[in-house]
Amino acid sequence: MIKKIKVEQLKPGVFVHDFNCGWLHHPFLADRTKLKTDKDIDKVIKYGIRELYIDTEKGLDVDDAPTQRETRQEIQAEIEKLSAQPAKRGDRSSFKDEIDRAKQLIGEVKEATKKLMHDIRLGKRMDIQQVEGLVDRMTDSVLNDKDALVSLLRIKNVDEYTYLHSMAVSALCISFTQGLGFDAAQVKQIGIGGLLHDIGKMRVPNEILNKPGPLTEKEFEIMKQHVKAGEAVLREYTSLDERCTCVTAHHHERLDGTGYPEGLKGDEISLAGQIAAIVDIYDALSSERCYKKAMYPTVALSKLFEWSQSYLKRDLVEKFIAHLGIYPIGTLVRLENHFVGVVVDHGKEDLLHPVVRAVVDARKAKPITPIDIDLARQFSAGQTHGIVACESPEKWKIRPEDYLW
C-alpha cells in the first residue's frame, strides 16, 4: 500500500515510493529506494523534503498515515471546488489566427533565445532592447488570446528544453500577471524576468546541466549556483527593475524556508518570485525531460496544490489553477462515451466541463471525423459524457496542437 507520511515519521527500513519533490534533484541514485540508516533520513530532511510517499509492501509501515488514494481524492475535491466557476473567456473567433502567429513567434523567439544564452556563455553582453522587444511581442500575443501561445509552448523538444522552458515561463508569467490585474509595466518586467530566469545556467558546466539522471550532492550544489549567477548578470543592466531581477533571484525560494539560495521565508520572497516559482514548477513538471516523462497538466496542477501547504502560497496557486483551468487548452482527455479528444476551450459554466474536440474512438482505437463536444451544455442537459482521465498523446499518436483550430 502506498501511504503519504511526514519526514518526522521516517524511520530506517521504510521504502520510499516517491520523494514528492518534483522541482529538485533528490540525493539518491533511484527515485524509489529503501532508507536503511538515520544518515539516509538526514539526507531527505537536508534537501527540504517535508512529505513523501512510502510503499508498505516493500518496507516498514507507518500507522495512521493516509493512503495515496485518499490524498488524491482530497486534493481532487479541493480543486473541483476551485473549478466550479467559469473561466475568463475572451473572443475565441481570433484563436486560429493567433495560433498561426504564435507558431511563427515561437520559432523566432527560440532562435533569439538560443543566441542570447550562447552569448552569455561566451561572456558577451545581452541586447536588452532585443529582449524587451521579444517580451513585447509575446505580451501582444497573450493579449490577443491568453491560451494560444501558452498552449503551444507546452509541447517541447527535449533537446531544446532550456530555451523553450524559458519562453514558456515568460509566457505563463505574462498571462498570469495579466489575469491578476497587474499593470503593463509590471507584466513586462516579470515577463522579461521569466525569459531570463535561468540565464545563470549558462555558467553551469554542460555535463551537469544536461546530465540524464540524478545529480550528486556536489553537482547539485554547483547547479544551485545558477540563481546567484543569473542575478549577477541581470544587475549589470540598469534598465531592468527589481521585479525582473527578483524573478531570477527568488524562483527557487520556498515559503517554509527550504528553498535556495537564501532560504527565504514567507513574505521575504517577492511577489514576482512567488509567481515565478509556481509557473516554473508547473512548466517543469508538465514537460518531458531527458530523465523523466512529462506529467499530465491536471496532475501537475494537483501537485502545485499539494505543495501549497508548505512550499508555495496557497491563494496564488488557487488563482493560477483558476486562470489556467484544471484542463488547460491542448490537454488530451478521454470521455465517458469512450471518445478521446483535445480540450479546445474552457467551460462556459465552470472549468470542469470544457469544450472537447473528439478525434478518436477509444473502443475501436480508430480516428473519427473531429467533432466538438460542449461538456457544459451536455451536463446541464443531464447527459453524462464527462472527462474520465487525461491521455498520453504518444499512446494515441496524436499531436494536440494539430486540433486547436
N, C-alpha and C positions, 0 to 999 in steps of 0.2 A: 504494500500500500504506500502511495506517495503522500507525505504529510508536509505541511509548512511549519517551520519552527523558528524561534528567535535564536540569535547566536548565543545568548546566555544559556540556552538549553542544550548546546552542543556538548558531547562527551566522546571520548575515544571509543571507536567502534561503530559510530553512525556512518551510513553510506550516503554521500551527497548525490542526489539525483540532478539538482540544478542549483548553481550558486546564486542565481537570481540577481545578477549584476551585469545586465546586458550592455552597459556603457563602458565597461573597462575590461582589461585582461586580468583574470584572477591568477594567483601564483602557483597553480597546479598544472601538471602536464596534461591532464584529462579533465573534461567537463564533468564527468561522473567518476567519483573516487571515494574510497573509504578513508576517513580521518582516523589515523592509528594512534596518534600521540597528542599530548597537550600542545606540543610545538606546532602541529598542523592546525589546531584550533586557533592558536595565537596568530597564525598567518591569515586566517579568514577574518579575524577581528581587525588586524592591522590594515587590511585592504578596504575597510569601511563597509563591509557587508553586514547588514542588520538582520535580514531574514533570508532563509533559504529552504529548499525542499529536500527531504530525505526519502530514501526507499527502505521501508521497514522489512522488506523481504530479503534484502542484501546486507542489512546491518541492524544495529540496535534500534529499538522502538523508543519513542518519546510519548509519554502519556498525555492526554488532554490536548493534543495538537490537532488543529483542523486538517482535514484531508485536502488534497489539491482540488478535488471536485467541489468541495464545499466553498473553498476560497474563490474559485472561478465563478460559481453561482452567485456568491455575494457581490463580487465585482461587477458581474454582468447586470445584476439587478440595479446597482447604483448607476451604471452607465445608461441603462434603459430609462431611468428616471430623468437623466440629463437629456436624453434624446427625445423625450416626449414634448418636443417643441419644434416648430417649423424652422428650417434653415433660412438664413438671409439669402434670398434668391434675386439675382439680377436679371437683366434681359437676356434670355437664352438664345435669341434669334441670331446673335452675332458669334455664337460659340464656335461654329465650324470655321468661320473666317479667322477667329482668334487662335484656334488650334493650328491652322496653317501658318499664321505669323509666328506663333510660339515655336513651331518646329524650326523655322529658319533662325529665329533669335537664339535658340539653344545652341545651334551649330556655331554661330558667330561668337557668342559669349564663351563657349567652351574653348575655342581656339585662342581667344584673347586671354582667358584664364590660364591656359597652359603656358603661354608666353610669359605672362605675369609671374607665375610661380617659378618658371625656369630662370627668369631674370633675378628673382630673389635668391635662388640657389647659387647663382653666379656672383652674388653680391652687388647687383645693379639696383638702381633706384626704380621705384614704380612710377608709372604715369598716372597720377591720381586723377587728372581730368578724364582720362580714358575710363578708369574705374567708375567715376561718378556718372559718366555717360552710359555705361553698361547698366548700372543700377537704375538710372532714369528710364531706360528702355524696358527693363523688367517691371518697374513700377507701372508704367503705362499699360503693359500687358495685363497685369493683375487688376488694374482699374477697369480695363475693358471687360474682363471676365476673371473672377478670382480663382477659378478652377482649372483653366486651360493649361497655363504654364506649369502650375504645381502638379497637375496630373501627369503630364509628360515627363517631368523630372523624376517621377518615381521609378521610371524604367532606366536602369543604368547598366552600362557595360562594366564588368568587373575591373577590367584593365584601366578604365578611365574614372574609377570611383572617386578619387581625390578631387578631380575638377568638378564632376557632376554633383558630388555631395556639397561642395562649396556653393554651387549655383542653387541647389535645392534648398539649402539652409537660408540663403539670401531670399529666395522667392517666398518661402514659408514665413520668414520674418516680416517681409513686406506685407504679405496677405494678412497675417495675424494682427500686426500692429494697426493696419488699416481697419480691421474688424473691431479692434479695441478702441478706435476713435482717436488715435494719435494724429498730430498734425503732420503736414507734408515734410517738414524739416526733420522731425523725429523719425518718421518712416524711412527717409532717405539715409540717415546716418546709421540706423540699425540695420538697414538693408546692406549698406557698404560693409558694416561690421560682419554681417553674415557671410558675404562673399569672401572676406579676408580672415574669417575666424580661425582657420587652420594654417595661415600663412607661415607660422613658425615651424610647421612640419618640414618645410624646405630646408631647415637647419638640422634635421634628424637624418642620420645615415640611412640610405635606401634599404640596406639589409634588415634594419629594424622596422622601418616604415612599411615595407612590403612583405614582412615575414608571414608565411601562411600557417600560422599556428600560435599557441600561447607564448607570450614574452616571458623571459626570465625576470627575476626581480630587478637585476641590474639593467636589463633592457627597458623595463617599464619605467624605471627612474629616468632613463635617458629620454624616453618618449614623452614623459610628463613635462620635460623642459620646453616643449614646443609652445606652451602657453606663454611663458615669460619671454621666449624669443619672439613670438608674434607680437606681443605687447610692445616690446622694444622697437620693433620695426615700425609699428603704427605711430608711435610717439615721435618719430622723426618727421612726420608730416603735420604741420601746424594747421592745415585746413580741415583736418579731421577732428571732430569734437569728442568729448568724453564718452558719450553714449556709444559711439563707434568703437572706441578702444575698450570699453567695458564688455562689449560682446566677446571680444577675443580674450580679455583678461579673466572673465568670470564664467565662461560657458562650461567649465568642468568643476565649478564650486557646487556644493550641495547644502541645502538648508540646515542639516544637522551637523555641519562642520566636517563631514567625511570626504569632502572633495579636495581638489588641488588647484593651484599651487599653494594657496594661502590658508586653506582650511577655514574659510569664512563661514559665518552662521547667519541665518535669518536675513534681516534687512541690511546686514553688512554687504550682502550681494546686491548689486544694482538691479533695477527692474529690467534693463536691457539684457543683463547677464542671465537673469532668471528665465526670460523669454527665450533667449538663445539656447539655454540648457535643454528646455523642453523640445524645441524644434530640432536641435542637434541629435538628441537621443531618439526621437521619433524617426527621423530620416535614416539614422544608422541602423536601427532595428528593422526597418521595413525595406532595407536594401541588401542585395546579395553581396557578400564579400568573398575574398579568396579562401577564408577559413570558416565561413558559416553561410547557411541559407537565409534568405530573407523571411521575416515574419510577415504574416498577413497583416494588412493595416489595422484591422479590428483587434488583433492580438497585441500589436504594438501600442495601440491606444489603451488597451486594458492594462498593459504593463506600466504605462505612464501613470494611470490612475492608481495602481497598486503602490507605486513608488512615491506617490504624492503624500503618503502618510509620514514619510521621513525625509526624503531627498529633495522633492520638488514642491512648489507652492500649490496647494490644493485648488484654490479658486482659479489660478491661471491655467492649471491642467483642465479643469472643468470647462473653462471658456475656450480652450484650444480644441477640445473634443467637440463642443457645440459648433465651433467655427468650421472645423474640417468635416464634421459629420462622422458618425460611427461607421458608415460605409462610404469612404471617400470616392469621389468620381474616378472611374477607372478600375475599381475593385471588381474582381471576378467572383460571382456568387452562384450558389445552387439554390433553386426554389423548391417549394413543397410539391410543385407539379412536375418535378424532375428536369426542368429546363435549367441550363447553365447560361448565365448572361453577364453582361458588363453593366455596372451602375453608371448611368449617363446623366442623372440629375438627382438633386435632393428631393425629399418628400415635401409635398405642399402642406401637409398637416403636421408631420413630425419627421425626425431623422431616421426612424426605424423602418419607414416604408418609402424608399426611394423609387425612382423610375429605373427599371432594368431592361436592357436590350438583350433579349434571349437569342442565343446564337447556336446552341447545341441541345439536342435531346439526349440527356444522360442515359435514359433507358436503352436507347438504340446506339448510343455512342456515335451519333451522326450529326453533322451540321444541319441547321434548318435555316430557312429564309428569316433573317433578323426581324424580330417583332418587339415593339416597345410595350412593356407591361407596367402600368402605373399601380404600384402596390398600395398606395394610399387610397386610390379610388376603389380598388378591389376590396380592401379592408373595410372601408365604410359601407360597402355593399354586402358585407358578411361573407365574402369569399376568402378562402384560406390558401393563398399562394405566396405566403411569406418566405423570407430567407431562412434556409436551413443552416447553411455554413458558407464560409469562403472557400474558394477553389484555387488550385495552382494553375496558372496559365501554361506552364510546361506540360502538365498532365494532359491538358486538352489541346495542346499545340495551338494556343490562341494568343494573339497579340492584342491585348485590350485596347491599345491606342488606335488600332485599325477600326474600332467600332464606336469611337467617341463622337461621331457626327452622322 
